[in-house]
Amino acid sequence: MCIAETEPRGFVGRSAGVAAGGVFEGDGSFYVGLDAEWAYRITLLEQPTRVVIDIAND
């Protein structure tokens, strides 16, 4: 598994950053920073397995 710092996509009008926290015993951590509290939804998808974080626009 390759974990690297990535450029955030889709954070229009918000200060944002995504940073890799590392891997420990097969679990990866990422941190998402925003300029304020925003509503969000986290979804686990399959084929391929991935996590999607939706952050509200308004």
PDBQT receptor file of N, H, CA, C and O in Angstrom, charges set to zero:
ATOM      1  N   MET A   1       0.847  -1.172   0.000  1.00  0.00    +0.000 N 
ATOM      2  CA  MET A   1       0.000   0.000   0.000  1.00  0.00    +0.000 C 
ATOM      3  C   MET A   1       0.889   1.231   0.000  1.00  0.00    +0.000 C 
ATOM      4  O   MET A   1       1.817   1.329   0.803  1.00  0.00    +0.000 OA
ATOM      5  N   CYS A   2       0.617   2.157  -0.882  1.00  0.00    +0.000 N 
ATOM      6  H   CYS A   2      -0.136   2.077  -1.535  1.00  0.00    +0.000 HD
ATOM      7  CA  CYS A   2       1.372   3.404  -0.957  1.00  0.00    +0.000 C 
ATOM      8  C   CYS A   2       0.500   4.535  -0.425  1.00  0.00    +0.000 C 
ATOM      9  O   CYS A   2      -0.589   4.774  -0.946  1.00  0.00    +0.000 OA
ATOM     10  N   ILE A   3       0.963   5.224   0.597  1.00  0.00    +0.000 N 
ATOM     11  H   ILE A   3       1.848   5.030   1.020  1.00  0.00    +0.000 HD
ATOM     12  CA  ILE A   3       0.231   6.357   1.142  1.00  0.00    +0.000 C 
ATOM     13  C   ILE A   3       1.130   7.575   1.020  1.00  0.00    +0.000 C 
ATOM     14  O   ILE A   3       2.246   7.596   1.539  1.00  0.00    +0.000 OA
ATOM     15  N   ALA A   4       0.627   8.588   0.327  1.00  0.00    +0.000 N 
ATOM     16  H   ALA A   4      -0.280   8.570  -0.095  1.00  0.00    +0.000 HD
ATOM     17  CA  ALA A   4       1.404   9.807   0.134  1.00  0.00    +0.000 C 
ATOM     18  C   ALA A   4       0.486  11.003   0.303  1.00  0.00    +0.000 C 
ATOM     19  O   ALA A   4      -0.727  10.892   0.120  1.00  0.00    +0.000 OA
ATOM     20  N   GLU A   5       1.053  12.134   0.647  1.00  0.00    +0.000 N 
ATOM     21  H   GLU A   5       2.037  12.224   0.796  1.00  0.00    +0.000 HD
ATOM     22  CA  GLU A   5       0.248  13.348   0.750  1.00  0.00    +0.000 C 
ATOM     23  C   GLU A   5      -0.317  13.667  -0.621  1.00  0.00    +0.000 C 
ATOM     24  O   GLU A   5       0.381  13.564  -1.630  1.00  0.00    +0.000 OA
ATOM     25  N   THR A   6      -1.584  14.053  -0.655  1.00  0.00    +0.000 N 
ATOM     26  H   THR A   6      -2.151  14.136   0.165  1.00  0.00    +0.000 HD
ATOM     27  CA  THR A   6      -2.255  14.306  -1.925  1.00  0.00    +0.000 C 
ATOM     28  C   THR A   6      -2.782  15.720  -1.984  1.00  0.00    +0.000 C 
ATOM     29  O   THR A   6      -2.982  16.362  -0.953  1.00  0.00    +0.000 OA
ATOM     30  N   GLU A   7      -3.006  16.201  -3.185  1.00  0.00    +0.000 N 
ATOM     31  H   GLU A   7      -2.844  15.679  -4.023  1.00  0.00    +0.000 HD
ATOM     32  CA  GLU A   7      -3.656  17.485  -3.382  1.00  0.00    +0.000 C 
ATOM     33  C   GLU A   7      -5.152  17.292  -3.248  1.00  0.00    +0.000 C 
ATOM     34  O   GLU A   7      -5.705  16.410  -3.904  1.00  0.00    +0.000 OA
ATOM     35  N   PRO A   8      -5.839  18.089  -2.416  1.00  0.00    +0.000 N 
ATOM     36  CA  PRO A   8      -7.283  17.949  -2.290  1.00  0.00    +0.000 C 
ATOM     37  C   PRO A   8      -7.985  18.344  -3.573  1.00  0.00    +0.000 C 
ATOM     38  O   PRO A   8      -7.565  19.276  -4.258  1.00  0.00    +0.000 OA
ATOM     39  N   ARG A   9      -9.060  17.631  -3.898  1.00  0.00    +0.000 N 
ATOM     40  H   ARG A   9      -9.401  16.873  -3.341  1.00  0.00    +0.000 HD
ATOM     41  CA  ARG A   9      -9.857  17.946  -5.068  1.00  0.00    +0.000 C 
ATOM     42  C   ARG A   9     -11.286  18.215  -4.615  1.00  0.00    +0.000 C 
ATOM     43  O   ARG A   9     -11.793  17.521  -3.734  1.00  0.00    +0.000 OA
ATOM     44  N   GLY A  10     -11.941  19.209  -5.200  1.00  0.00    +0.000 N 
ATOM     45  H   GLY A  10     -11.529  19.773  -5.916  1.00  0.00    +0.000 HD
ATOM     46  CA  GLY A  10     -13.333  19.460  -4.909  1.00  0.00    +0.000 C 
ATOM     47  C   GLY A  10     -13.597  20.311  -3.678  1.00  0.00    +0.000 C 
ATOM     48  O   GLY A  10     -14.750  20.437  -3.266  1.00  0.00    +0.000 OA
ATOM     49  N   PHE A  11     -12.575  20.897  -3.081  1.00  0.00    +0.000 N 
ATOM     50  H   PHE A  11     -11.638  20.795  -3.416  1.00  0.00    +0.000 HD
ATOM     51  CA  PHE A  11     -12.774  21.751  -1.912  1.00  0.00    +0.000 C 
ATOM     52  C   PHE A  11     -12.885  23.208  -2.350  1.00  0.00    +0.000 C 
ATOM     53  O   PHE A  11     -12.117  24.052  -1.889  1.00  0.00    +0.000 OA
ATOM     54  N   VAL A  12     -13.822  23.508  -3.224  1.00  0.00    +0.000 N 
ATOM     55  H   VAL A  12     -14.446  22.823  -3.599  1.00  0.00    +0.000 HD
ATOM     56  CA  VAL A  12     -13.957  24.851  -3.790  1.00  0.00    +0.000 C 
ATOM     57  C   VAL A  12     -14.347  25.835  -2.692  1.00  0.00    +0.000 C 
ATOM     58  O   VAL A  12     -15.314  25.606  -1.966  1.00  0.00    +0.000 OA
ATOM     59  N   GLY A  13     -13.598  26.927  -2.569  1.00  0.00    +0.000 N 
ATOM     60  H   GLY A  13     -12.812  27.112  -3.159  1.00  0.00    +0.000 HD
ATOM     61  CA  GLY A  13     -13.915  27.974  -1.614  1.00  0.00    +0.000 C 
ATOM     62  C   GLY A  13     -13.571  27.648  -0.165  1.00  0.00    +0.000 C 
ATOM     63  O   GLY A  13     -14.025  28.347   0.740  1.00  0.00    +0.000 OA
ATOM     64  N   ARG A  14     -12.801  26.633   0.070  1.00  0.00    +0.000 N 
ATOM     65  H   ARG A  14     -12.432  26.065  -0.666  1.00  0.00    +0.000 HD
ATOM     66  CA  ARG A  14     -12.436  26.244   1.430  1.00  0.00    +0.000 C 
ATOM     67  C   ARG A  14     -10.922  26.037   1.517  1.00  0.00    +0.000 C 
ATOM     68  O   ARG A  14     -10.292  25.544   0.581  1.00  0.00    +0.000 OA
ATOM     69  N   SER A  15     -10.361  26.421   2.648  1.00  0.00    +0.000 N 
ATOM     70  H   SER A  15     -10.873  26.822   3.408  1.00  0.00    +0.000 HD
ATOM     71  CA  SER A  15      -8.978  26.053   2.906  1.00  0.00    +0.000 C 
ATOM     72  C   SER A  15      -8.997  24.584   3.286  1.00  0.00    +0.000 C 
ATOM     73  O   SER A  15      -9.716  24.191   4.205  1.00  0.00    +0.000 OA
ATOM     74  N   ALA A  16      -8.234  23.787   2.604  1.00  0.00    +0.000 N 
ATOM     75  H   ALA A  16      -7.650  24.106   1.858  1.00  0.00    +0.000 HD
ATOM     76  CA  ALA A  16      -8.279  22.353   2.877  1.00  0.00    +0.000 C 
ATOM     77  C   ALA A  16      -6.915  21.733   2.677  1.00  0.00    +0.000 C 
ATOM     78  O   ALA A  16      -6.073  22.244   1.939  1.00  0.00    +0.000 OA
ATOM     79  N   GLY A  17      -6.726  20.648   3.338  1.00  0.00    +0.000 N 
ATOM     80  H   GLY A  17      -7.409  20.233   3.938  1.00  0.00    +0.000 HD
ATOM     81  CA  GLY A  17      -5.522  19.872   3.151  1.00  0.00    +0.000 C 
ATOM     82  C   GLY A  17      -5.811  18.430   3.503  1.00  0.00    +0.000 C 
ATOM     83  O   GLY A  17      -6.632  18.146   4.375  1.00  0.00    +0.000 OA
ATOM     84  N   VAL A  18      -5.142  17.530   2.828  1.00  0.00    +0.000 N 
ATOM     85  H   VAL A  18      -4.475  17.761   2.120  1.00  0.00    +0.000 HD
ATOM     86  CA  VAL A  18      -5.255  16.109   3.120  1.00  0.00    +0.000 C 
ATOM     87  C   VAL A  18      -3.843  15.595   3.341  1.00  0.00    +0.000 C 
ATOM     88  O   VAL A  18      -2.966  15.774   2.496  1.00  0.00    +0.000 OA
ATOM     89  N   ALA A  19      -3.629  14.954   4.489  1.00  0.00    +0.000 N 
ATOM     90  H   ALA A  19      -4.341  14.808   5.176  1.00  0.00    +0.000 HD
ATOM     91  CA  ALA A  19      -2.295  14.446   4.807  1.00  0.00    +0.000 C 
ATOM     92  C   ALA A  19      -2.387  12.997   5.257  1.00  0.00    +0.000 C 
ATOM     93  O   ALA A  19      -3.326  12.607   5.952  1.00  0.00    +0.000 OA
ATOM     94  N   ALA A  20      -1.424  12.223   4.861  1.00  0.00    +0.000 N 
ATOM     95  H   ALA A  20      -0.661  12.540   4.297  1.00  0.00    +0.000 HD
ATOM     96  CA  ALA A  20      -1.352  10.826   5.288  1.00  0.00    +0.000 C 
ATOM     97  C   ALA A  20      -0.794  10.775   6.707  1.00  0.00    +0.000 C 
ATOM     98  O   ALA A  20       0.197  11.433   7.026  1.00  0.00    +0.000 OA
ATOM     99  N   GLY A  21      -1.456   9.973   7.557  1.00  0.00    +0.000 N 
ATOM    100  H   GLY A  21      -2.261   9.439   7.298  1.00  0.00    +0.000 HD
ATOM    101  CA  GLY A  21      -0.990   9.822   8.929  1.00  0.00    +0.000 C 
ATOM    102  C   GLY A  21      -0.077   8.624   9.105  1.00  0.00    +0.000 C 
ATOM    103  O   GLY A  21       0.596   8.492  10.127  1.00  0.00    +0.000 OA
ATOM    104  N   GLY A  22      -0.054   7.741   8.093  1.00  0.00    +0.000 N 
ATOM    105  H   GLY A  22      -0.600   7.849   7.263  1.00  0.00    +0.000 HD
ATOM    106  CA  GLY A  22       0.804   6.568   8.167  1.00  0.00    +0.000 C 
ATOM    107  C   GLY A  22       0.015   5.282   8.243  1.00  0.00    +0.000 C 
ATOM    108  O   GLY A  22      -1.215   5.285   8.213  1.00  0.00    +0.000 OA
ATOM    109  N   VAL A  23       0.741   4.183   8.343  1.00  0.00    +0.000 N 
ATOM    110  H   VAL A  23       1.741   4.180   8.368  1.00  0.00    +0.000 HD
ATOM    111  CA  VAL A  23       0.142   2.851   8.409  1.00  0.00    +0.000 C 
ATOM    112  C   VAL A  23       0.670   2.144   9.652  1.00  0.00    +0.000 C 
ATOM    113  O   VAL A  23       1.868   2.166   9.931  1.00  0.00    +0.000 OA
ATOM    114  N   PHE A  24      -0.245   1.512  10.397  1.00  0.00    +0.000 N 
ATOM    115  H   PHE A  24      -1.219   1.494  10.170  1.00  0.00    +0.000 HD
ATOM    116  CA  PHE A  24       0.139   0.732  11.565  1.00  0.00    +0.000 C 
ATOM    117  C   PHE A  24      -0.698  -0.526  11.583  1.00  0.00    +0.000 C 
ATOM    118  O   PHE A  24      -1.927  -0.456  11.625  1.00  0.00    +0.000 OA
ATOM    119  N   GLU A  25      -0.053  -1.672  11.553  1.00  0.00    +0.000 N 
ATOM    120  H   GLU A  25       0.945  -1.729  11.520  1.00  0.00    +0.000 HD
ATOM    121  CA  GLU A  25      -0.712  -2.973  11.553  1.00  0.00    +0.000 C 
ATOM    122  C   GLU A  25      -1.798  -3.081  10.491  1.00  0.00    +0.000 C 
ATOM    123  O   GLU A  25      -2.875  -3.623  10.743  1.00  0.00    +0.000 OA
ATOM    124  N   GLY A  26      -1.508  -2.562   9.304  1.00  0.00    +0.000 N 
ATOM    125  H   GLY A  26      -0.634  -2.121   9.099  1.00  0.00    +0.000 HD
ATOM    126  CA  GLY A  26      -2.423  -2.694   8.172  1.00  0.00    +0.000 C 
ATOM    127  C   GLY A  26      -3.518  -1.650   8.102  1.00  0.00    +0.000 C 
ATOM    128  O   GLY A  26      -4.310  -1.668   7.160  1.00  0.00    +0.000 OA
ATOM    129  N   ASP A  27      -3.593  -0.741   9.063  1.00  0.00    +0.000 N 
ATOM    130  H   ASP A  27      -2.950  -0.727   9.828  1.00  0.00    +0.000 HD
ATOM    131  CA  ASP A  27      -4.601   0.320   9.042  1.00  0.00    +0.000 C 
ATOM    132  C   ASP A  27      -3.944   1.629   8.644  1.00  0.00    +0.000 C 
ATOM    133  O   ASP A  27      -2.931   2.023   9.222  1.00  0.00    +0.000 OA
ATOM    134  N   GLY A  28      -4.524   2.304   7.655  1.00  0.00    +0.000 N 
ATOM    135  H   GLY A  28      -5.347   1.983   7.186  1.00  0.00    +0.000 HD
ATOM    136  CA  GLY A  28      -4.004   3.590   7.215  1.00  0.00    +0.000 C 
ATOM    137  C   GLY A  28      -4.811   4.727   7.807  1.00  0.00    +0.000 C 
ATOM    138  O   GLY A  28      -6.014   4.597   8.037  1.00  0.00    +0.000 OA
ATOM    139  N   SER A  29      -4.141   5.844   8.052  1.00  0.00    +0.000 N 
ATOM    140  H   SER A  29      -3.165   5.950   7.865  1.00  0.00    +0.000 HD
ATOM    141  CA  SER A  29      -4.805   7.040   8.587  1.00  0.00    +0.000 C 
ATOM    142  C   SER A  29      -4.569   8.215   7.664  1.00  0.00    +0.000 C 
ATOM    143  O   SER A  29      -3.469   8.398   7.143  1.00  0.00    +0.000 OA
ATOM    144  N   PHE A  30      -5.612   9.017   7.463  1.00  0.00    +0.000 N 
ATOM    145  H   PHE A  30      -6.506   8.869   7.886  1.00  0.00    +0.000 HD
ATOM    146  CA  PHE A  30      -5.508  10.263   6.726  1.00  0.00    +0.000 C 
ATOM    147  C   PHE A  30      -6.181  11.355   7.538  1.00  0.00    +0.000 C 
ATOM    148  O   PHE A  30      -7.110  11.087   8.300  1.00  0.00    +0.000 OA
ATOM    149  N   TYR A  31      -5.722  12.565   7.377  1.00  0.00    +0.000 N 
ATOM    150  H   TYR A  31      -4.967  12.783   6.758  1.00  0.00    +0.000 HD
ATOM    151  CA  TYR A  31      -6.291  13.712   8.081  1.00  0.00    +0.000 C 
ATOM    152  C   TYR A  31      -6.765  14.722   7.054  1.00  0.00    +0.000 C 
ATOM    153  O   TYR A  31      -6.051  15.035   6.101  1.00  0.00    +0.000 OA
ATOM    154  N   VAL A  32      -7.982  15.235   7.252  1.00  0.00    +0.000 N 
ATOM    155  H   VAL A  32      -8.563  14.981   8.025  1.00  0.00    +0.000 HD
ATOM    156  CA  VAL A  32      -8.560  16.242   6.363  1.00  0.00    +0.000 C 
ATOM    157  C   VAL A  32      -8.749  17.514   7.175  1.00  0.00    +0.000 C 
ATOM    158  O   VAL A  32      -9.394  17.493   8.223  1.00  0.00    +0.000 OA
ATOM    159  N   GLY A  33      -8.189  18.622   6.695  1.00  0.00    +0.000 N 
ATOM    160  H   GLY A  33      -7.666  18.639   5.844  1.00  0.00    +0.000 HD
ATOM    161  CA  GLY A  33      -8.333  19.902   7.388  1.00  0.00    +0.000 C 
ATOM    162  C   GLY A  33      -9.165  20.863   6.559  1.00  0.00    +0.000 C 
ATOM    163  O   GLY A  33      -8.941  21.007   5.357  1.00  0.00    +0.000 OA
ATOM    164  N   LEU A  34     -10.129  21.525   7.199  1.00  0.00    +0.000 N 
ATOM    165  H   LEU A  34     -10.311  21.408   8.175  1.00  0.00    +0.000 HD
ATOM    166  CA  LEU A  34     -10.984  22.509   6.534  1.00  0.00    +0.000 C 
ATOM    167  C   LEU A  34     -10.913  23.826   7.286  1.00  0.00    +0.000 C 
ATOM    168  O   LEU A  34     -10.372  23.880   8.390  1.00  0.00    +0.000 OA
ATOM    169  N   ASP A  35     -11.454  24.892   6.703  1.00  0.00    +0.000 N 
ATOM    170  H   ASP A  35     -11.893  24.848   5.806  1.00  0.00    +0.000 HD
ATOM    171  CA  ASP A  35     -11.404  26.205   7.332  1.00  0.00    +0.000 C 
ATOM    172  C   ASP A  35     -12.512  26.424   8.355  1.00  0.00    +0.000 C 
ATOM    173  O   ASP A  35     -12.489  27.431   9.063  1.00  0.00    +0.000 OA
ATOM    174  N   ALA A  36     -13.486  25.511   8.459  1.00  0.00    +0.000 N 
ATOM    175  H   ALA A  36     -13.504  24.693   7.884  1.00  0.00    +0.000 HD
ATOM    176  CA  ALA A  36     -14.600  25.631   9.408  1.00  0.00    +0.000 C 
ATOM    177  C   ALA A  36     -15.238  24.256   9.559  1.00  0.00    +0.000 C 
ATOM    178  O   ALA A  36     -14.855  23.310   8.871  1.00  0.00    +0.000 OA
ATOM    179  N   GLU A  37     -16.223  24.144  10.471  1.00  0.00    +0.000 N 
ATOM    180  H   GLU A  37     -16.534  24.913  11.031  1.00  0.00    +0.000 HD
ATOM    181  CA  GLU A  37     -16.967  22.892  10.584  1.00  0.00    +0.000 C 
ATOM    182  C   GLU A  37     -17.975  22.821   9.451  1.00  0.00    +0.000 C 
ATOM    183  O   GLU A  37     -18.723  23.770   9.213  1.00  0.00    +0.000 OA
ATOM    184  N   TRP A  38     -17.992  21.690   8.754  1.00  0.00    +0.000 N 
ATOM    185  H   TRP A  38     -17.385  20.919   8.948  1.00  0.00    +0.000 HD
ATOM    186  CA  TRP A  38     -18.918  21.470   7.652  1.00  0.00    +0.000 C 
ATOM    187  C   TRP A  38     -19.577  20.105   7.837  1.00  0.00    +0.000 C 
ATOM    188  O   TRP A  38     -18.966  19.177   8.366  1.00  0.00    +0.000 OA
ATOM    189  N   ALA A  39     -20.833  19.994   7.393  1.00  0.00    +0.000 N 
ATOM    190  H   ALA A  39     -21.329  20.748   6.963  1.00  0.00    +0.000 HD
ATOM    191  CA  ALA A  39     -21.504  18.693   7.415  1.00  0.00    +0.000 C 
ATOM    192  C   ALA A  39     -20.767  17.760   6.461  1.00  0.00    +0.000 C 
ATOM    193  O   ALA A  39     -20.257  18.195   5.429  1.00  0.00    +0.000 OA
ATOM    194  N   TYR A  40     -20.714  16.482   6.807  1.00  0.00    +0.000 N 
ATOM    195  H   TYR A  40     -21.129  16.128   7.645  1.00  0.00    +0.000 HD
ATOM    196  CA  TYR A  40     -20.018  15.518   5.949  1.00  0.00    +0.000 C 
ATOM    197  C   TYR A  40     -20.679  14.156   6.039  1.00  0.00    +0.000 C 
ATOM    198  O   TYR A  40     -21.457  13.880   6.951  1.00  0.00    +0.000 OA
ATOM    199  N   ARG A  41     -20.348  13.302   5.062  1.00  0.00    +0.000 N 
ATOM    200  H   ARG A  41     -19.716  13.526   4.321  1.00  0.00    +0.000 HD
ATOM    201  CA  ARG A  41     -20.833  11.922   5.028  1.00  0.00    +0.000 C 
ATOM    202  C   ARG A  41     -19.663  11.056   4.584  1.00  0.00    +0.000 C 
ATOM    203  O   ARG A  41     -18.952  11.403   3.641  1.00  0.00    +0.000 OA
ATOM    204  N   ILE A  42     -19.463   9.932   5.260  1.00  0.00    +0.000 N 
ATOM    205  H   ILE A  42     -20.041   9.650   6.026  1.00  0.00    +0.000 HD
ATOM    206  CA  ILE A  42     -18.393   8.994   4.917  1.00  0.00    +0.000 C 
ATOM    207  C   ILE A  42     -19.029   7.705   4.425  1.00  0.00    +0.000 C 
ATOM    208  O   ILE A  42     -19.898   7.142   5.091  1.00  0.00    +0.000 OA
ATOM    209  N   THR A  43     -18.596   7.234   3.252  1.00  0.00    +0.000 N 
ATOM    210  H   THR A  43     -17.890   7.692   2.711  1.00  0.00    +0.000 HD
ATOM    211  CA  THR A  43     -19.165   6.039   2.645  1.00  0.00    +0.000 C 
ATOM    212  C   THR A  43     -18.035   5.077   2.275  1.00  0.00    +0.000 C 
ATOM    213  O   THR A  43     -17.008   5.494   1.740  1.00  0.00    +0.000 OA
ATOM    214  N   LEU A  44     -18.229   3.798   2.561  1.00  0.00    +0.000 N 
ATOM    215  H   LEU A  44     -19.063   3.459   2.996  1.00  0.00    +0.000 HD
ATOM    216  CA  LEU A  44     -17.292   2.759   2.147  1.00  0.00    +0.000 C 
ATOM    217  C   LEU A  44     -17.849   2.102   0.890  1.00  0.00    +0.000 C 
ATOM    218  O   LEU A  44     -18.960   1.573   0.904  1.00  0.00    +0.000 OA
ATOM    219  N   LEU A  45     -17.084   2.134  -0.190  1.00  0.00    +0.000 N 
ATOM    220  H   LEU A  45     -16.181   2.564  -0.201  1.00  0.00    +0.000 HD
ATOM    221  CA  LEU A  45     -17.490   1.542  -1.463  1.00  0.00    +0.000 C 
ATOM    222  C   LEU A  45     -16.614   0.339  -1.760  1.00  0.00    +0.000 C 
ATOM    223  O   LEU A  45     -15.536   0.180  -1.187  1.00  0.00    +0.000 OA
ATOM    224  N   GLU A  46     -17.096  -0.511  -2.669  1.00  0.00    +0.000 N 
ATOM    225  H   GLU A  46     -17.971  -0.382  -3.134  1.00  0.00    +0.000 HD
ATOM    226  CA  GLU A  46     -16.359  -1.726  -3.023  1.00  0.00    +0.000 C 
ATOM    227  C   GLU A  46     -16.136  -1.813  -4.528  1.00  0.00    +0.000 C 
ATOM    228  O   GLU A  46     -16.811  -1.150  -5.316  1.00  0.00    +0.000 OA
ATOM    229  N   GLN A  47     -15.180  -2.640  -4.900  1.00  0.00    +0.000 N 
ATOM    230  H   GLN A  47     -14.632  -3.178  -4.260  1.00  0.00    +0.000 HD
ATOM    231  CA  GLN A  47     -14.806  -2.974  -6.277  1.00  0.00    +0.000 C 
ATOM    232  C   GLN A  47     -14.470  -1.739  -7.114  1.00  0.00    +0.000 C 
ATOM    233  O   GLN A  47     -15.239  -1.385  -8.008  1.00  0.00    +0.000 OA
ATOM    234  N   PRO A  48     -13.378  -1.095  -6.857  1.00  0.00    +0.000 N 
ATOM    235  CA  PRO A  48     -12.358  -1.366  -5.848  1.00  0.00    +0.000 C 
ATOM    236  C   PRO A  48     -12.767  -0.777  -4.493  1.00  0.00    +0.000 C 
ATOM    237  O   PRO A  48     -13.559   0.163  -4.428  1.00  0.00    +0.000 OA
ATOM    238  N   THR A  49     -12.224  -1.336  -3.428  1.00  0.00    +0.000 N 
ATOM    239  H   THR A  49     -11.581  -2.100  -3.480  1.00  0.00    +0.000 HD
ATOM    240  CA  THR A  49     -12.521  -0.854  -2.082  1.00  0.00    +0.000 C 
ATOM    241  C   THR A  49     -11.944   0.538  -1.903  1.00  0.00    +0.000 C 
ATOM    242  O   THR A  49     -10.775   0.782  -2.203  1.00  0.00    +0.000 OA
ATOM    243  N   ARG A  50     -12.785   1.461  -1.405  1.00  0.00    +0.000 N 
ATOM    244  H   ARG A  50     -13.734   1.263  -1.161  1.00  0.00    +0.000 HD
ATOM    245  CA  ARG A  50     -12.348   2.836  -1.201  1.00  0.00    +0.000 C 
ATOM    246  C   ARG A  50     -13.275   3.530  -0.217  1.00  0.00    +0.000 C 
ATOM    247  O   ARG A  50     -14.405   3.093   0.001  1.00  0.00    +0.000 OA
ATOM    248  N   VAL A  51     -12.798   4.594   0.362  1.00  0.00    +0.000 N 
ATOM    249  H   VAL A  51     -11.880   4.949   0.185  1.00  0.00    +0.000 HD
ATOM    250  CA  VAL A  51     -13.583   5.421   1.275  1.00  0.00    +0.000 C 
ATOM    251  C   VAL A  51     -13.826   6.750   0.583  1.00  0.00    +0.000 C 
ATOM    252  O   VAL A  51     -12.904   7.349   0.028  1.00  0.00    +0.000 OA
ATOM    253  N   VAL A  52     -15.081   7.211   0.618  1.00  0.00    +0.000 N 
ATOM    254  H   VAL A  52     -15.829   6.724   1.068  1.00  0.00    +0.000 HD
ATOM    255  CA  VAL A  52     -15.446   8.491   0.019  1.00  0.00    +0.000 C 
ATOM    256  C   VAL A  52     -15.918   9.411   1.127  1.00  0.00    +0.000 C 
ATOM    257  O   VAL A  52     -16.772   9.030   1.927  1.00  0.00    +0.000 OA
ATOM    258  N   ILE A  53     -15.371  10.621   1.184  1.00  0.00    +0.000 N 
ATOM    259  H   ILE A  53     -14.677  10.930   0.534  1.00  0.00    +0.000 HD
ATOM    260  CA  ILE A  53     -15.797  11.616   2.160  1.00  0.00    +0.000 C 
ATOM    261  C   ILE A  53     -16.450  12.754   1.389  1.00  0.00    +0.000 C 
ATOM    262  O   ILE A  53     -15.780  13.469   0.644  1.00  0.00    +0.000 OA
ATOM    263  N   ASP A  54     -17.769  12.924   1.567  1.00  0.00    +0.000 N 
ATOM    264  H   ASP A  54     -18.314  12.344   2.172  1.00  0.00    +0.000 HD
ATOM    265  CA  ASP A  54     -18.516  14.014   0.941  1.00  0.00    +0.000 C 
ATOM    266  C   ASP A  54     -18.649  15.134   1.949  1.00  0.00    +0.000 C 
ATOM    267  O   ASP A  54     -19.103  14.917   3.073  1.00  0.00    +0.000 OA
ATOM    268  N   ILE A  55     -18.252  16.337   1.548  1.00  0.00    +0.000 N 
ATOM    269  H   ILE A  55     -17.884  16.513   0.635  1.00  0.00    +0.000 HD
ATOM    270  CA  ILE A  55     -18.337  17.514   2.421  1.00  0.00    +0.000 C 
ATOM    271  C   ILE A  55     -19.337  18.476   1.804  1.00  0.00    +0.000 C 
ATOM    272  O   ILE A  55     -19.290  18.754   0.606  1.00  0.00    +0.000 OA
ATOM    273  N   ALA A  56     -20.252  18.987   2.643  1.00  0.00    +0.000 N 
ATOM    274  H   ALA A  56     -20.290  18.762   3.616  1.00  0.00    +0.000 HD
ATOM    275  CA  ALA A  56     -21.355  19.838   2.179  1.00  0.00    +0.000 C 
ATOM    276  C   ALA A  56     -20.842  21.088   1.457  1.00  0.00    +0.000 C 
ATOM    277  O   ALA A  56     -19.765  21.598   1.765  1.00  0.00    +0.000 OA
ATOM    278  N   ASN A  57     -21.626  21.569   0.497  1.00  0.00    +0.000 N 
ATOM    279  H   ASN A  57     -22.501  21.155   0.246  1.00  0.00    +0.000 HD
ATOM    280  CA  ASN A  57     -21.288  22.778  -0.272  1.00  0.00    +0.000 C 
ATOM    281  C   ASN A  57     -21.783  24.052   0.372  1.00  0.00    +0.000 C 
ATOM    282  O   ASN A  57     -21.277  25.130   0.058  1.00  0.00    +0.000 OA
ATOM    283  N   ASP A  58     -22.761  23.966   1.266  1.00  0.00    +0.000 N 
ATOM    284  H   ASP A  58     -23.172  23.091   1.520  1.00  0.00    +0.000 HD
ATOM    285  CA  ASP A  58     -23.369  25.189   1.788  1.00  0.00    +0.000 C 
ATOM    286  C   ASP A  58     -23.302  25.310   3.276  1.00  0.00    +0.000 C 
ATOM    287  O   ASP A  58     -23.779  26.296   3.838  1.00  0.00    +0.000 OA
TER     288      ASP A  58
